Amino acid sequence: MQELLQVMDTSETRKKGKAGKADTLLTPDQLREIHRTMVRTRALEERATALQRQGRLGFYIGSLGQEAAHIGSAYALRPDDWIFAAYREGGAALLRGLPMKALVDQCFGNADDPTKGRQMPCHYAFANINYASISSPIGTQCIEATGTAMAMRIRKKDAVTISYFGDGGTSSNDFHAGMNMAAVFKAPTIFFCQNNGWAISLPVSRQTASETIADKAVAYGMPGVRVDGNDVLAVYQATREAVERARAGKGPTLIEAVTFRMGPHSTSDDPSRYRGDAETQSWKEKCPIERLRRYLEQLGEWTAEDDEKLWESARAEVQALAQTCEQTPPPPLNSMFDDVYAQLPWHLKEQRAELLRIHPPGRKQESDDYKFP
């Protein structure tokens, strides 16, 4: 079995030896930046889940308990590197400086939504920060990340790509196709599996016969690394080494971050139907946000007062944004004709003109507008 890379153990004491190397890789300011991003990500999930339960938001997919895995790995990237996310990596966008309003607008699908209301909530796309559009089919991002990495190499750029997926994604065709292609052509990409134990209701023990997800790398001829996904320092270290390897032309790496989905798969899921409370409770004691907070306190770089102010600020930010974004009107109906053709065909021009005749700009949209005869 692959050795599990850790820098912090569950009691947050620093380990000796190779893993301790990460202590020198991040400054206290960088650790505080990561901690702030993790807290803001958690605060967004708290509010979005409440809004969905109140019937004010249609759907939400959270990252409760997985914040260190995607935020710690994204911190090892450069701004010109490309992120190919699954559903739970919104914190990586915040880390890159994206205003949280863009995430909330997308969840509401309002007129300010960058995707103009055409994507499900949490299916983000932010080209300005190299955050590729998310698609619902499982595993597609693996081949997209591989192809983009190869294209950047052809264009003489030294940027890398990273694709995020869960343990369930390793059973998809695109995962295997992407891994094989990347290894054969030494594409500068990182395959990052957030092994959270469950693919909706299917446990990882029923997902694969491999002893670990990281072991799958052997068959494709690339390194496989297994890391404590709730240890943000270990995640950063493993990803940084994989990025350096890819940028040096040595090809891809598969990283398995062992973590746990402490909440439901989505707001449409009830995890109590397939797993017990004891398992969830044991992982709550390994909460990645609490581990980093205590680590910072041990370093003398954080206080209880600092933490209280951070949580208060993050929750106030999300609360204010939710009120603003919820009141923003939906995208105009005629926007459905945009962004498909460079030059709109004649028949769609006619349809758009007819729509604008019936629904001129500024006319309030009524529920009956969406009913067919």
C-alpha positions in Angstrom: 0.0 0.0 0.0 1.2 3.5 -0.8 2.5 5.4 2.3 0.2 8.2 3.4 2.0 11.5 3.3 1.4 13.6 6.4 2.9 16.8 7.8 0.5 17.3 10.7 -0.9 14.3 12.6 -4.4 14.4 14.0 -3.1 16.2 17.2 -1.4 18.8 15.0 2.1 18.1 16.4 4.9 18.5 13.8 6.4 15.3 12.5 10.1 14.8 12.0 11.8 13.6 8.8 10.8 14.1 5.2 7.3 15.2 5.8 8.4 18.1 8.0 10.0 19.6 4.9 6.7 21.4 4.2 7.1 23.5 7.3 9.6 25.6 5.4 7.6 25.8 2.1 4.8 28.2 3.4 5.2 31.4 5.4 2.8 32.3 8.2 1.1 34.8 5.9 0.5 32.2 3.3 -0.9 29.8 5.9 -3.3 32.5 7.0 -4.4 33.2 3.4 -5.2 29.5 3.0 -7.0 29.4 6.3 -9.1 32.5 5.3 -10.0 30.9 2.0 -11.1 27.6 3.7 -13.3 29.5 6.2 -14.9 31.6 3.5 -15.6 28.4 1.5 -17.2 26.7 4.5 -19.3 29.9 5.3 -20.6 29.9 1.7 -21.6 26.3 2.0 -23.4 26.9 5.3 -25.5 29.7 3.8 -26.1 28.1 0.4 -27.4 24.9 2.1 -29.7 27.0 4.2 -31.0 28.8 1.2 -31.7 25.6 -0.6 -33.6 24.2 2.4 -35.7 27.3 2.4 -36.5 26.9 -1.3 -34.6 30.0 -2.3 -31.8 28.1 -4.1 -32.4 25.2 -6.4 -29.4 23.0 -5.7 -25.9 23.1 -4.1 -22.9 20.7 -3.9 -20.6 21.4 -1.0 -17.1 20.5 0.1 -17.7 20.1 3.8 -14.5 18.4 5.2 -12.7 18.6 1.9 -11.5 22.2 1.9 -7.8 21.4 2.5 -7.7 19.0 -0.4 -8.6 21.4 -3.2 -7.5 24.6 -1.7 -4.1 23.3 -0.6 -3.4 21.8 -4.0 -4.6 24.9 -5.9 -2.2 26.9 -3.8 0.7 25.1 -5.4 -0.3 26.4 -8.9 0.6 29.5 -10.8 -2.1 31.9 -12.0 -1.5 30.8 -15.6 -2.0 27.1 -14.8 -5.4 25.8 -15.7 -7.9 24.2 -13.2 -10.4 21.6 -14.5 -12.7 21.1 -11.5 -15.4 18.7 -10.6 -18.2 20.2 -8.3 -16.5 20.9 -5.0 -13.6 23.2 -5.9 -15.2 26.6 -5.6 -12.6 27.5 -2.9 -9.9 27.3 -5.6 -11.6 30.1 -7.5 -11.7 32.2 -4.3 -8.0 31.5 -3.8 -7.3 32.9 -7.2 -9.0 36.2 -6.2 -12.4 35.6 -7.8 -15.0 37.7 -6.0 -17.4 35.5 -4.0 -20.2 37.4 -5.7 -19.4 35.5 -8.9 -20.0 32.2 -7.2 -23.2 33.3 -5.6 -24.5 34.8 -8.8 -23.8 31.5 -10.6 -25.7 29.6 -8.0 -28.8 31.8 -8.4 -28.4 31.9 -12.2 -29.2 35.6 -12.3 -28.4 38.3 -14.8 -24.9 38.8 -13.4 -24.1 35.0 -13.6 -21.0 34.6 -15.8 -22.7 31.6 -17.4 -26.0 33.5 -17.9 -28.1 31.0 -16.0 -27.3 28.1 -18.4 -25.5 25.9 -15.9 -26.6 24.1 -12.8 -25.5 25.7 -9.5 -21.9 25.0 -8.7 -21.1 24.3 -12.3 -18.7 27.2 -12.5 -16.7 28.6 -15.4 -14.3 31.5 -15.1 -12.0 32.0 -18.0 -10.5 35.1 -16.5 -8.8 33.0 -13.8 -8.2 29.9 -16.0 -11.0 27.9 -14.3 -12.5 25.7 -17.0 -16.2 25.1 -17.3 -17.6 22.2 -15.3 -19.8 19.5 -17.0 -22.1 17.1 -15.2 -20.8 13.9 -16.8 -18.2 12.2 -14.5 -14.6 12.3 -15.5 -14.7 14.5 -18.6 -12.3 17.0 -17.0 -9.5 14.3 -17.1 -9.3 14.3 -20.9 -9.9 18.1 -21.1 -7.0 18.7 -18.7 -4.7 16.4 -20.7 -5.6 17.9 -24.0 -5.1 21.5 -22.7 -1.7 20.5 -21.2 -0.6 19.1 -24.5 -1.8 22.2 -26.4 0.1 24.5 -24.1 3.3 22.5 -24.6 2.8 22.8 -28.4 2.5 26.6 -27.9 5.8 26.6 -25.9 4.2 27.5 -22.6 5.3 26.0 -19.4 1.9 26.1 -17.7 0.4 22.9 -16.3 -3.2 21.7 -15.7 -4.9 19.9 -12.8 -8.1 17.9 -13.0 -10.1 17.2 -9.8 -12.4 14.2 -9.4 -13.7 11.9 -6.8 -13.1 8.2 -6.1 -16.2 7.4 -8.2 -14.6 9.3 -11.1 -11.9 6.7 -11.3 -14.4 4.3 -12.8 -15.2 6.5 -15.7 -13.9 5.9 -19.2 -12.5 9.4 -19.4 -10.3 9.0 -16.3 -8.6 6.0 -17.9 -8.3 7.6 -21.4 -6.9 10.8 -19.9 -4.4 8.9 -17.7 -3.2 6.8 -20.6 -2.9 9.7 -23.0 -1.1 11.9 -20.5 1.4 9.3 -19.6 2.2 8.3 -23.2 2.8 11.9 -24.2 4.2 13.1 -20.9 1.5 15.8 -20.7 2.2 18.4 -18.0 -0.9 17.6 -15.9 -1.8 16.5 -12.4 -4.7 14.1 -11.8 -6.0 14.9 -8.3 -8.5 12.4 -6.8 -10.3 13.6 -3.7 -11.1 10.1 -2.3 -13.9 11.1 0.1 -15.0 7.6 0.7 -18.3 7.7 -1.1 -19.5 8.1 -4.7 -23.0 9.3 -3.6 -24.1 6.1 -1.8 -21.4 3.7 -3.1 -18.5 3.2 -0.8 -15.0 3.2 -2.2 -14.6 -0.5 -1.3 -17.2 -1.3 -4.0 -15.6 1.2 -6.4 -12.3 -0.5 -7.0 -10.4 -3.7 -6.2 -7.1 -1.7 -6.1 -5.6 -1.4 -2.6 -5.5 2.4 -3.1 -6.4 4.8 -5.8 -2.8 5.9 -6.1 -1.9 2.4 -7.1 -3.7 2.9 -10.4 -0.8 5.1 -11.5 1.5 2.1 -11.8 -0.5 0.7 -14.7 -0.1 3.9 -16.7 3.5 4.5 -16.0 3.3 7.6 -13.8 4.0 8.3 -10.1 1.2 7.8 -7.7 1.1 9.7 -4.4 -1.2 9.1 -1.5 -1.6 12.0 0.9 -3.7 12.9 4.0 -6.3 15.1 2.3 -7.2 16.9 5.5 -3.6 18.0 6.1 -3.3 21.1 4.0 0.5 21.2 4.4 0.9 17.6 3.1 -1.5 18.3 0.2 0.5 21.4 -0.8 3.8 19.6 -0.6 2.6 16.7 -2.8 1.0 18.9 -5.4 4.0 21.3 -5.5 6.3 18.3 -6.3 3.9 17.1 -8.9 3.7 20.6 -10.5 7.5 20.9 -10.6 7.8 17.5 -12.2 5.2 18.3 -14.9 6.7 21.7 -15.6 10.1 20.1 -16.0 8.7 17.9 -18.8 8.6 14.7 -16.8 4.9 14.0 -17.3 1.8 13.6 -15.1 1.3 12.5 -11.5 -1.8 10.9 -9.9 -2.4 12.2 -6.4 -4.9 10.5 -4.1 -6.0 12.8 -1.2 -7.7 10.7 1.4 -10.4 12.7 3.0 -14.1 12.4 3.9 -17.3 14.1 2.7 -18.8 15.1 6.0 -22.0 16.4 4.5 -24.4 15.0 1.8 -23.3 14.4 -1.8 -25.5 17.4 -2.6 -28.6 19.0 -1.2 -30.6 16.3 -3.1 -28.9 13.5 -1.0 -29.6 12.0 2.5 -26.4 10.3 3.7 -28.1 8.9 6.7 -29.7 6.3 4.4 -26.3 4.6 3.6 -23.8 5.4 6.3 -23.7 5.7 10.1 -23.1 8.7 12.3 -20.1 7.2 14.0 -18.0 7.3 10.8 -18.9 10.9 10.2 -18.2 11.9 13.8 -14.8 10.3 13.7 -13.9 12.5 10.6 -15.3 15.6 12.2 -12.5 15.3 14.7 -10.1 15.6 11.8 -11.7 18.7 10.3 -9.1 20.3 8.0 -10.1 23.9 9.1 -9.7 23.1 12.7 -6.4 21.3 12.1 -4.9 24.3 10.4 -6.3 26.7 12.9 -4.6 24.8 15.8 -1.4 24.5 13.8 -1.3 28.3 13.4 -2.0 28.7 17.1 1.0 26.5 17.9 3.1 28.6 15.7 2.0 31.7 17.6 0.5 33.1 14.4 -3.3 32.9 15.2 -5.5 33.5 18.2 -9.1 32.7 19.2 -10.0 36.3 18.7 -8.5 36.2 15.2 -10.7 33.2 14.4 -13.9 34.7 15.8 -13.4 37.8 13.7 -12.7 35.7 10.6 -15.8 33.6 10.9 -17.9 36.7 11.7 -16.6 38.5 8.6 -17.0 35.5 6.3 -20.6 34.8 7.4 -21.5 38.5 7.1 -20.0 38.6 3.6 -22.0 35.6 2.4 -25.2 36.8 4.0 -24.9 40.2 2.3 -24.2 38.6 -1.1 -27.1 36.2 -0.8 -29.5 39.1 -0.3 -28.0 41.1 -3.2 -27.8 38.2 -5.7 -31.2 36.8 -4.9 -32.7 40.2 -5.8 -30.9 40.4 -9.1 -33.3 39.6 -11.9 -32.8 36.6 -14.2 -30.9 36.9 -17.5 -32.9 38.5 -20.3 -34.8 35.9 -22.5 -33.0 36.9 -25.7 -29.6 36.0 -24.2 -30.4 32.4 -25.2 -29.3 33.3 -28.7 -25.8 34.5 -27.6 -22.5 32.7 -27.4 -23.3 29.8 -29.7 -22.5 31.1 -33.2 -19.9 33.7 -34.1 -22.4 34.9 -36.8 -26.0 34.2 -35.9 -27.8 32.2 -38.6 -30.7 33.9 -40.4 -33.4 31.6 -38.9 -32.2 32.4 -35.4 -32.1 36.1 -36.2 -35.8 35.8 -37.1 -36.6 33.9 -33.9 -34.8 36.5 -31.8 -36.6 39.3 -33.5 -40.0 37.6 -32.9 -39.1 37.0 -29.2 -38.1 40.7 -28.8 -41.4 41.7 -30.4 -43.4 39.6 -27.9 -41.1 40.4 -25.0 -39.5 43.8 -25.5 -36.6 44.7 -23.2 -37.8 46.0 -19.9 -41.0 44.1 -20.0 -41.5 42.2 -16.7 -41.4 38.5 -17.2 -44.4 36.6 -15.9 -44.7 32.9 -15.1 -47.2 32.5 -18.1 -44.4 33.6 -20.4 -42.9 30.1 -20.1 -46.0 28.1 -20.8 -46.6 26.6 -24.2 -50.0 26.5 -25.9 
